[in-house]
Amino acid sequence: MTQKHQDTYKSIFEACEEGILVVNKDGAIVMANTACNNLFGYQPGEMIGLKVEDLVPPSLRNSHVKDRRTYEKHPSPRQMGKGRDLSGRKKNGSEFPVEISLNRAQIDGIDHTVAFVIDITERKKNRRGPQEK
């Protein structure tokens, strides 16, 4: 790939409003865009090397490891946790509702999982009745 193509892909990656995580087969984060760093409260580069489970509430980490391993055996584009409420965990420990979709991508000939993460806090607030706000 030419440098021009690499620069184009990097620009697109960084321009997305959705958080984007690229995770290897062991669950380690290898790339995160600026939007993802902002969503989870990390500085640029700080998420690299963390396990994706570090972004999951502690009570769900063990089950997430099992789910991630199952996905690795049978990867396909899909919404994660369809029909369930999902939460992300920020660096400061606070949690927020998320919507996540998963896809596969090859980087340098190696399969990776790409997760697109959206903070749905405002959407959930707008679904509640006036008495619940």
Disulfide bonds with the S-S distance in Angstrom:
none
